[in-house]
Amino acid sequence: MSGWDREDIDLVEPGFIEFAADGSGQVGFVAVTGWLDCHASERDGSPGVEFTWEGADEGDQISGRGWAVLVDDDTIEGHLFVHLGDDSSFRAKPFAGAEP
């Protein structure tokens, strides 16, 4: 994530974003935990997803939006926005041992 230092991203647990086949998902970074509402999309000819999210940051309610696209077989890139707050680009790969 471009908006935070690596050690901050992994403060509580390793930072992650997860998309489920049913259109839901989760995100976690720094002290933020969030739940996603996802919709398939396409950006510049690449398959992707757009999402809104809501969750908590150290107990305070937080929400936002974002998007991600498939860059290659195991990498996504995207951008996450916090409502009335920060935003950050991100790049993610599957965790070792994660389900396909």
C-alpha positions as CSV (number, residue, x, y, z in Angstrom):
1,M,0.0,0.0,0.0
2,S,1.4,3.4,-0.9
3,G,-0.4,5.2,1.9
4,W,1.2,3.5,4.9
5,D,4.6,2.0,5.8
6,R,4.8,-1.8,5.7
7,E,5.2,-2.2,9.4
8,D,2.0,-0.1,9.9
9,I,0.1,-2.1,7.3
10,D,0.8,-5.3,9.3
11,L,0.3,-3.8,12.7
12,V,-2.5,-6.1,14.0
13,E,-2.2,-8.9,11.4
14,P,-0.7,-9.2,8.0
15,G,-2.5,-6.8,5.7
16,F,-4.9,-8.5,3.3
17,I,-7.8,-8.1,0.9
18,E,-10.1,-11.0,0.0
19,F,-12.8,-11.3,-2.6
20,A,-15.4,-14.1,-2.4
21,A,-17.3,-15.7,-5.3
22,D,-20.6,-14.5,-3.7
23,G,-19.8,-10.8,-4.1
24,S,-18.6,-10.3,-0.5
25,G,-15.1,-9.9,0.8
26,Q,-12.9,-8.6,3.6
27,V,-10.0,-6.2,4.1
28,G,-7.6,-5.7,7.0
29,F,-4.7,-3.3,7.4
30,V,-3.2,-1.2,10.2
31,A,-6.0,-1.4,12.8
32,V,-8.8,-1.5,10.2
33,T,-11.1,-4.4,9.6
34,G,-13.7,-4.2,6.9
35,W,-16.3,-6.1,4.9
36,L,-16.7,-5.6,1.2
37,D,-19.7,-5.5,-1.2
38,C,-18.1,-6.3,-4.6
39,H,-19.2,-6.1,-8.2
40,A,-17.4,-7.5,-11.2
41,S,-16.0,-4.9,-13.6
42,E,-13.3,-4.2,-16.2
43,R,-10.6,-1.5,-16.4
44,D,-8.6,-0.9,-19.5
45,G,-9.5,-4.4,-20.8
46,S,-8.5,-6.2,-17.6
47,P,-11.0,-8.1,-15.4
48,G,-11.5,-6.6,-12.0
49,V,-13.8,-5.7,-9.2
50,E,-15.3,-2.5,-7.8
51,F,-16.3,-2.5,-4.1
52,T,-17.7,-0.5,-1.3
53,W,-16.7,-1.4,2.2
54,E,-17.5,-0.6,5.9
55,G,-15.8,-1.7,9.1
56,A,-14.0,-0.4,12.1
57,D,-10.7,1.3,12.9
58,E,-9.8,0.9,16.6
59,G,-13.6,0.7,17.3
60,D,-14.6,3.7,15.3
61,Q,-16.9,3.1,12.3
62,I,-15.2,3.6,8.9
63,S,-16.2,3.1,5.3
64,G,-15.1,3.7,1.8
65,R,-14.8,2.3,-1.7
66,G,-12.2,0.9,-4.0
67,W,-11.3,-1.2,-7.1
68,A,-8.8,-3.9,-8.1
69,V,-7.8,-5.5,-11.4
70,L,-6.0,-8.7,-12.3
71,V,-2.4,-7.8,-13.4
72,D,-1.2,-11.3,-14.0
73,D,-2.1,-14.9,-12.9
74,D,-1.4,-14.1,-9.2
75,T,-1.3,-10.3,-8.8
76,I,-3.9,-7.7,-8.4
77,E,-3.5,-3.9,-8.2
78,G,-6.0,-1.4,-7.1
79,H,-6.9,1.6,-5.0
80,L,-8.7,1.8,-1.7
81,F,-10.4,5.0,-0.5
82,V,-11.5,5.8,3.1
83,H,-14.7,8.0,3.2
84,L,-13.6,11.6,4.1
85,G,-10.0,10.3,4.7
86,D,-6.9,8.7,3.3
87,D,-6.6,6.7,0.1
88,S,-3.9,4.3,-1.1
89,S,-2.9,2.3,-4.1
90,F,-2.2,-1.4,-3.3
91,R,-0.7,-4.5,-4.9
92,A,-1.5,-7.9,-3.6
93,K,-0.6,-11.6,-4.2
94,P,-2.1,-14.7,-2.6
95,F,-0.9,-15.8,0.8
96,A,1.3,-18.9,0.6
97,G,-1.1,-21.9,1.1
98,A,-4.2,-19.8,0.3
99,E,-7.1,-21.6,-1.4
100,P,-7.2,-20.9,-5.2
